[in-house]
């Protein structure tokens, strides 16, 4: 694929995984300063990695949740909890992923992740996402 095709494929997957509302908000907040970064993540994170055939999206979501907990990137965790639901994980499966992180990433990290995930799941159940008031 060329960059244009990779961008188109990445945008398609990004919208399927994160939802149109989230992607539209990210796009609307794009500035001249952040435009290259948005292009990069769309082409490479979404157009190269998330489109690869070697893992299904459920597995990619499990890995992403774990990586975010391990690195302490809780500001991204809620978004990827909702993405994991879109990718077919159940709340119980998300809970199991977070329990696993308690052993390998540490109890404090998992404790914080459970708080973030619980809020995201409640918002999702209420029909809201973190970008809505």
Backbone as a chain_set.jsonl record, in Angstrom:
{"seq": "XXXXXXXXXXXXXXXXXXXXXXXXXXXXXXXXXXXXXXXXXXXXXXXXXXXXXXXXXXXXXXXXXXXXXXXXXXXXXXXXXXXXXXXXXXXXXXXXXXXXXXXXXXXXXXXXXXXXXXXXXXXXXXXXXXXXX", "coords": {"N": [[0.838, -1.192, 0.0], [0.391, 2.291, -0.656], [1.049, 5.494, 0.949], [-1.345, 6.988, 0.925], [-3.341, 5.021, 0.57], [-2.844, 3.515, 2.85], [-3.497, 5.395, 4.784], [-6.264, 5.69, 4.279], [-7.168, 3.063, 4.823], [-6.39, 2.933, 7.481], [-7.95, 4.967, 8.631], [-10.489, 3.908, 8.289], [-10.395, 1.603, 9.965], [-9.765, 2.863, 12.366], [-12.085, 4.378, 12.817], [-13.946, 2.266, 13.039], [-13.023, 0.963, 15.333], [-12.673, 2.945, 17.376], [-14.89, 4.546, 17.117], [-17.054, 6.821, 15.421], [-17.681, 9.313, 16.64], [-15.572, 9.829, 18.451], [-13.34, 9.88, 16.693], [-14.077, 11.952, 15.002], [-14.065, 14.095, 16.845], [-11.311, 14.141, 17.473], [-10.285, 14.762, 14.96], [-11.476, 17.273, 14.553], [-10.148, 18.758, 16.469], [-7.646, 18.902, 15.485], [-4.745, 20.661, 14.688], [-2.522, 22.859, 12.883], [-0.119, 22.323, 14.083], [-0.517, 19.74, 15.192], [-1.268, 18.146, 13.084], [0.495, 16.517, 11.521], [1.104, 14.515, 13.375], [-1.44, 13.333, 13.773], [-1.825, 12.313, 11.203], [0.314, 10.492, 11.131], [-0.384, 8.583, 13.215], [-2.769, 7.632, 12.181], [-2.004, 6.478, 9.719], [0.09, 4.658, 10.48], [-0.284, 3.426, 13.154], [-2.994, 2.657, 12.946], [-3.375, 2.046, 10.185], [-1.239, 0.365, 9.497], [-0.591, -1.433, 11.696], [-3.042, -2.181, 13.124], [-4.449, -3.215, 10.981], [-3.213, -5.528, 10.223], [-3.181, -9.039, 9.441], [-2.47, -10.985, 11.34], [-3.394, -11.029, 14.028], [-6.546, -10.969, 15.683], [-8.992, -8.351, 16.256], [-10.001, -8.392, 18.853], [-7.918, -9.62, 20.31], [-5.887, -7.764, 19.829], [-6.985, -5.615, 21.209], [-6.871, -6.594, 23.867], [-4.098, -6.71, 24.226], [-3.468, -4.008, 23.889], [-4.863, -2.795, 26.041], [-3.439, -3.931, 28.176], [-0.835, -2.944, 27.686], [-1.259, -0.189, 28.01], [-1.958, -0.054, 30.726], [0.422, -1.073, 31.834], [2.281, 0.886, 31.154], [1.21, 3.04, 32.411], [-0.57, 4.761, 31.149], [-3.17, 6.022, 31.643], [-4.85, 7.994, 30.708], [-5.482, 7.287, 28.145], [-6.713, 4.897, 28.489], [-9.536, 4.666, 29.045], [-10.692, 5.25, 26.544], [-9.758, 3.043, 25.106], [-10.934, 0.972, 26.505], [-13.59, 1.292, 25.767], [-13.191, 0.841, 23.047], [-12.41, -1.835, 23.149], [-14.825, -3.035, 23.86], [-16.274, -2.495, 21.481], [-14.794, -4.112, 19.859], [-15.596, -6.593, 20.571], [-15.046, -7.651, 23.113], [-16.248, -8.575, 26.325], [-17.511, -6.933, 29.304], [-16.737, -8.603, 31.453], [-14.565, -9.969, 30.339], [-12.808, -7.847, 29.942], [-12.402, -7.187, 32.589], [-10.988, -9.506, 33.362], [-8.637, -9.188, 31.87], [-7.628, -6.922, 33.157], [-7.291, -7.936, 35.738], [-5.234, -9.738, 35.225], [-3.25, -7.899, 34.63], [-2.717, -6.938, 37.145], [-0.988, -8.764, 38.301], [1.259, -8.794, 36.58], [1.826, -6.137, 36.018], [1.523, -4.758, 38.319], [-0.196, -4.151, 41.4], [-1.024, -1.476, 42.216], [-1.116, -0.17, 39.69], [-3.066, -1.681, 38.361], [-5.214, -1.212, 40.065], [-5.722, 1.524, 39.649], [-6.367, 1.331, 36.941], [-8.681, -0.259, 37.02], [-10.467, 1.582, 38.177], [-10.635, 3.579, 36.181], [-11.588, 2.026, 34.036], [-14.027, 1.109, 35.075], [-15.497, 3.495, 35.224], [-15.581, 4.134, 32.466], [-16.999, 1.937, 31.449], [-19.445, 2.275, 32.783], [-20.236, 4.74, 31.7], [-20.505, 3.955, 29.051], [-22.584, 2.12, 29.292], [-24.583, 3.87, 30.029], [-24.921, 5.091, 27.639], [-23.242, 7.137, 26.924], [-20.139, 8.715, 26.005], [-16.723, 9.421, 26.91], [-16.251, 11.894, 25.781], [-18.551, 13.295, 25.834], [-20.705, 15.558, 27.636]], "CA": [[0.0, 0.0, 0.0], [1.065, 3.58, -0.561], [0.626, 6.248, 2.133], [-2.756, 7.371, 0.798], [-4.128, 3.811, 0.827], [-2.637, 3.172, 4.26], [-4.292, 6.366, 5.543], [-7.679, 5.339, 4.118], [-7.398, 1.823, 5.578], [-6.26, 3.274, 8.892], [-9.115, 5.749, 9.06], [-11.614, 2.972, 8.355], [-10.244, 0.808, 11.179], [-9.833, 3.791, 13.506], [-13.505, 4.675, 13.044], [-14.612, 1.05, 13.507], [-12.566, 0.604, 16.676], [-12.864, 4.023, 18.343], [-16.186, 5.182, 16.924], [-17.036, 8.06, 14.641], [-17.695, 10.511, 17.491], [-14.217, 10.065, 18.957], [-12.457, 10.245, 15.582], [-14.48, 13.297, 14.562], [-13.549, 15.065, 17.824], [-9.852, 14.234, 17.277], [-10.082, 15.48, 13.7], [-11.868, 18.673, 14.74], [-9.149, 19.416, 17.328], [-6.357, 18.907, 14.797], [-4.213, 21.976, 14.336], [-1.34, 22.758, 12.03], [0.926, 21.729, 14.913], [-0.776, 18.315, 15.464], [-1.723, 17.454, 11.867], [1.435, 15.452, 11.147], [0.94, 13.419, 14.336], [-2.694, 12.646, 13.441], [-1.548, 11.551, 9.982], [1.187, 9.378, 11.51], [-1.081, 7.509, 13.924], [-3.767, 7.033, 11.297], [-1.324, 5.615, 8.742], [0.921, 3.59, 11.018], [-0.932, 2.644, 14.209], [-4.252, 2.075, 12.469], [-3.26, 1.536, 8.816], [-0.207, -0.685, 9.41], [-0.633, -2.437, 12.755], [-4.385, -2.696, 13.383], [-4.995, -3.895, 9.794], [-2.463, -6.756, 9.951], [-4.035, -10.221, 9.581], [-1.949, -11.967, 12.29], [-4.176, -11.046, 15.267], [-7.865, -10.363, 15.539], [-9.121, -7.089, 16.992], [-10.167, -8.698, 20.285], [-6.587, -9.844, 20.864], [-5.186, -6.485, 19.795], [-7.512, -4.814, 22.318], [-6.302, -7.116, 25.117], [-2.696, -6.275, 24.272], [-3.456, -2.555, 24.057], [-5.233, -2.508, 27.425], [-2.314, -4.306, 29.031], [0.263, -2.0, 27.471], [-1.617, 1.097, 28.6], [-1.823, -0.202, 32.177], [1.839, -1.255, 32.154], [3.004, 2.154, 30.982], [0.549, 4.091, 33.183], [-1.239, 5.698, 30.243], [-4.581, 5.926, 31.994], [-5.64, 8.953, 29.92], [-5.904, 6.583, 26.926], [-7.337, 3.619, 28.837], [-10.995, 4.705, 28.886], [-10.97, 5.162, 25.111], [-9.507, 1.68, 24.64], [-11.956, 0.1, 27.107], [-14.74, 1.371, 24.842], [-12.772, 0.164, 21.815], [-12.44, -3.275, 23.409], [-16.237, -3.435, 23.742], [-16.599, -2.503, 20.051], [-14.072, -5.23, 19.249], [-16.222, -7.844, 20.973], [-14.786, -8.089, 24.478], [-17.301, -8.303, 27.296], [-16.967, -6.346, 30.533], [-16.055, -9.635, 32.237], [-13.254, -10.223, 29.727], [-11.98, -6.68, 30.259], [-12.027, -7.389, 33.986], [-9.946, -10.535, 33.411], [-7.396, -8.569, 31.383], [-7.12, -6.041, 34.213], [-6.795, -8.803, 36.815], [-3.93, -10.239, 34.759], [-2.277, -6.819, 34.754], [-2.347, -6.774, 38.555], [0.148, -9.639, 38.567], [2.421, -8.49, 35.753], [2.096, -4.697, 35.959], [1.458, -4.254, 39.683], [-1.52, -3.901, 41.967], [-1.434, -0.072, 42.103], [-1.467, 0.132, 38.295], [-4.354, -2.321, 38.082], [-6.223, -0.508, 40.858], [-6.06, 2.735, 38.892], [-7.001, 0.911, 35.69], [-10.05, -0.675, 37.326], [-11.272, 2.788, 38.385], [-10.858, 4.186, 34.863], [-12.436, 1.114, 33.244], [-15.38, 1.101, 35.635], [-16.16, 4.727, 34.755], [-15.833, 4.013, 31.02], [-18.076, 0.957, 31.248], [-20.693, 2.903, 33.234], [-20.601, 5.727, 30.674], [-20.95, 3.209, 27.866], [-23.897, 1.566, 29.642], [-25.521, 4.999, 30.019], [-25.024, 5.613, 26.284], [-22.382, 8.31, 26.761], [-18.714, 8.422, 25.983], [-15.987, 10.408, 27.698], [-16.243, 13.191, 25.117], [-19.84, 13.959, 26.009], [-20.907, 16.099, 28.999]], "C": [[0.878, 1.25, 0.0], [0.492, 4.332, 0.648], [-0.853, 6.626, 2.092], [-3.669, 6.186, 1.093], [-4.034, 3.395, 2.295], [-3.459, 4.11, 5.15], [-5.78, 5.993, 5.474], [-8.023, 4.074, 4.909], [-7.343, 2.099, 7.076], [-7.449, 4.048, 9.412], [-10.343, 4.855, 9.193], [-11.554, 2.163, 9.65], [-10.373, 1.701, 12.416], [-11.281, 4.118, 13.839], [-14.25, 3.453, 13.577], [-14.265, 0.741, 14.958], [-12.904, 1.685, 17.704], [-14.217, 4.703, 18.245], [-16.047, 6.518, 16.211], [-16.94, 9.3, 15.52], [-16.293, 10.832, 17.999], [-13.296, 10.556, 17.831], [-12.802, 11.639, 15.074], [-13.979, 14.365, 15.527], [-12.042, 15.249, 17.645], [-9.543, 15.031, 16.018], [-10.374, 16.962, 13.857], [-10.853, 19.449, 15.59], [-7.77, 19.477, 16.662], [-5.987, 20.33, 14.402], [-3.052, 21.772, 13.371], [-0.2, 22.058, 12.782], [0.745, 20.221, 15.081], [-1.129, 17.501, 14.223], [-0.797, 16.307, 11.463], [1.32, 14.258, 12.082], [-0.339, 12.635, 14.04], [-2.528, 11.783, 12.184], [-0.715, 10.31, 10.307], [0.416, 8.258, 12.199], [-2.147, 6.856, 13.056], [-3.109, 6.065, 10.321], [-0.636, 4.421, 9.388], [0.253, 2.778, 12.121], [-2.155, 1.913, 13.651], [-4.118, 1.438, 11.094], [-2.23, 0.436, 8.628], [-0.442, -1.793, 10.425], [-2.032, -3.027, 12.932], [-4.996, -3.399, 12.166], [-4.274, -5.207, 9.481], [-3.346, -7.982, 10.216], [-3.624, -11.172, 10.718], [-2.691, -12.086, 13.605], [-5.542, -10.444, 14.993], [-7.949, -9.123, 16.43], [-9.325, -7.315, 18.487], [-8.802, -8.862, 20.946], [-5.798, -8.552, 20.889], [-5.686, -5.573, 20.922], [-6.955, -5.292, 23.658], [-4.862, -6.636, 25.29], [-2.625, -4.771, 24.549], [-3.826, -2.174, 25.484], [-4.066, -2.789, 28.361], [-1.162, -3.318, 28.904], [-0.039, -0.646, 28.109], [-1.51, 1.048, 30.12], [-0.345, -0.265, 32.559], [2.605, 0.063, 32.104], [2.359, 3.31, 31.753], [-0.154, 5.131, 32.345], [-2.754, 5.642, 30.45], [-5.451, 6.898, 31.212], [-6.132, 8.333, 28.616], [-6.739, 5.347, 27.233], [-8.845, 3.619, 28.616], [-11.394, 4.547, 27.424], [-10.805, 3.719, 24.629], [-10.366, 0.638, 25.356], [-13.182, 0.103, 26.207], [-14.414, 0.686, 23.52], [-12.822, -1.346, 21.986], [-13.878, -3.803, 23.346], [-16.654, -3.508, 22.277], [-15.948, -3.683, 19.34], [-14.541, -6.577, 19.763], [-15.875, -8.36, 22.353], [-15.977, -7.738, 25.355], [-16.687, -7.578, 28.491], [-16.236, -7.378, 31.398], [-14.685, -9.965, 31.652], [-12.293, -9.061, 29.975], [-11.508, -6.787, 31.703], [-10.902, -8.413, 34.104], [-8.598, -10.0, 32.914], [-6.788, -7.705, 32.49], [-6.628, -6.835, 35.421], [-5.41, -9.347, 36.463], [-2.862, -9.156, 34.909], [-1.852, -6.601, 36.201], [-1.113, -7.595, 38.889], [1.392, -9.152, 37.831], [2.778, -7.004, 35.676], [2.075, -4.054, 37.34], [0.049, -3.92, 40.122], [-1.904, -2.423, 41.893], [-1.845, 0.32, 40.68], [-2.831, -0.457, 37.942], [-5.482, -1.635, 38.846], [-6.672, 0.758, 40.134], [-6.798, 2.386, 37.607], [-8.436, 0.466, 35.923], [-10.951, 0.535, 37.522], [-11.619, 3.451, 37.057], [-11.824, 3.322, 34.044], [-13.864, 1.097, 33.764], [-16.155, 2.338, 35.206], [-16.512, 4.628, 33.274], [-16.971, 3.046, 30.74], [-19.424, 1.531, 31.683], [-21.175, 3.937, 32.225], [-21.147, 5.04, 29.432], [-22.352, 2.639, 28.097], [-24.971, 2.645, 29.619], [-25.696, 5.599, 28.63], [-24.221, 6.86, 26.049], [-20.986, 7.811, 26.482], [-18.004, 9.578, 26.648], [-15.974, 11.788, 27.057], [-17.539, 13.949, 25.264], [-19.964, 14.471, 27.434], [-21.799, 15.202, 29.825]], "O": [[1.964, 1.262, 0.579], [-0.443, 3.855, 1.291], [-1.534, 6.587, 3.117], [-4.669, 6.337, 1.795], [-5.021, 2.976, 2.9], [-4.043, 3.678, 6.144], [-6.468, 5.984, 6.494], [-9.05, 4.022, 5.585], [-8.145, 1.569, 7.845], [-7.909, 3.802, 10.527], [-11.145, 5.03, 10.111], [-12.557, 2.051, 10.355], [-11.02, 1.326, 13.394], [-11.663, 4.135, 15.009], [-15.091, 3.58, 14.467], [-15.124, 0.304, 15.724], [-13.374, 1.366, 18.796], [-14.648, 5.367, 19.188], [-15.063, 7.239, 16.377], [-16.209, 10.236, 15.196], [-15.876, 11.99, 17.975], [-12.563, 11.53, 18.002], [-11.908, 12.421, 14.751], [-13.519, 15.423, 15.095], [-11.546, 16.376, 17.662], [-8.646, 15.873, 16.012], [-9.626, 17.807, 13.366], [-10.72, 20.664, 15.44], [-6.834, 20.045, 17.225], [-6.796, 21.086, 13.864], [-2.657, 20.641, 13.085], [0.576, 21.303, 12.196], [1.733, 19.487, 15.112], [-1.274, 16.281, 14.309], [-1.274, 15.232, 11.099], [1.426, 13.114, 11.642], [-0.324, 11.404, 14.053], [-3.033, 10.662, 12.12], [-1.001, 9.216, 9.822], [0.546, 7.097, 11.81], [-2.4, 5.658, 13.18], [-3.601, 4.955, 10.119], [-0.76, 3.296, 8.903], [0.224, 1.551, 12.037], [-2.326, 0.712, 13.859], [-4.699, 0.379, 10.858], [-2.339, -0.351, 7.688], [-0.488, -2.967, 10.059], [-2.194, -4.247, 12.893], [-5.982, -4.12, 12.319], [-4.679, -5.926, 8.568], [-4.175, -7.957, 11.126], [-4.38, -12.092, 11.029], [-2.633, -13.135, 14.247], [-5.683, -9.53, 14.18], [-7.07, -8.884, 17.258], [-8.868, -6.513, 19.301], [-8.556, -8.307, 22.017], [-5.108, -8.268, 21.869], [-4.898, -4.842, 21.522], [-6.602, -4.468, 24.502], [-4.465, -6.21, 26.375], [-1.809, -4.323, 25.354], [-3.173, -1.318, 26.08], [-3.747, -1.98, 29.232], [-0.581, -2.905, 29.908], [0.853, -0.027, 28.69], [-1.027, 1.996, 30.739], [0.088, 0.407, 33.495], [3.48, 0.31, 32.934], [2.882, 4.424, 31.757], [-0.321, 6.27, 32.782], [-3.509, 5.266, 29.553], [-6.651, 6.67, 31.059], [-7.109, 8.813, 28.04], [-7.398, 4.806, 26.346], [-9.381, 2.664, 28.054], [-12.32, 3.803, 27.103], [-11.612, 3.228, 23.84], [-10.511, -0.478, 24.856], [-13.748, -0.951, 25.915], [-15.272, 0.022, 22.937], [-13.23, -2.061, 21.072], [-14.116, -4.897, 22.834], [-17.311, -4.464, 21.866], [-16.473, -4.193, 18.35], [-13.95, -7.603, 19.428], [-16.366, -9.42, 22.741], [-16.634, -6.718, 25.145], [-15.47, -7.605, 28.67], [-15.219, -7.054, 32.012], [-13.74, -10.215, 32.401], [-11.101, -9.273, 30.193], [-10.348, -6.508, 32.004], [-9.959, -8.207, 34.868], [-7.55, -10.323, 33.473], [-5.581, -7.751, 32.731], [-5.649, -6.446, 36.058], [-4.524, -9.405, 37.315], [-1.72, -9.444, 35.266], [-0.744, -6.13, 36.456], [-0.278, -7.161, 39.683], [2.473, -9.106, 38.417], [3.9, -6.652, 35.313], [2.554, -2.933, 37.514], [-0.783, -3.472, 39.333], [-3.044, -2.131, 41.53], [-2.812, 1.058, 40.493], [-3.65, 0.199, 37.299], [-6.587, -1.494, 38.323], [-7.869, 1.024, 40.023], [-7.749, 3.07, 37.229], [-9.318, 0.772, 35.121], [-12.097, 0.519, 37.073], [-12.766, 3.84, 36.834], [-12.763, 3.836, 33.435], [-14.81, 1.073, 32.977], [-17.334, 2.247, 34.865], [-17.616, 4.996, 32.871], [-17.815, 3.31, 29.884], [-20.437, 1.299, 31.023], [-22.366, 4.013, 31.924], [-22.128, 5.488, 28.839], [-23.199, 2.673, 27.204], [-26.116, 2.391, 29.245], [-26.512, 6.501, 28.44], [-24.471, 7.583, 25.084], [-20.677, 6.638, 26.691], [-18.618, 10.609, 26.924], [-15.704, 12.772, 27.747], [-17.633, 15.111, 24.869], [-19.389, 13.884, 28.351], [-22.071, 15.504, 30.987]]}, "num_chains": 1, "name": "protein.A"}
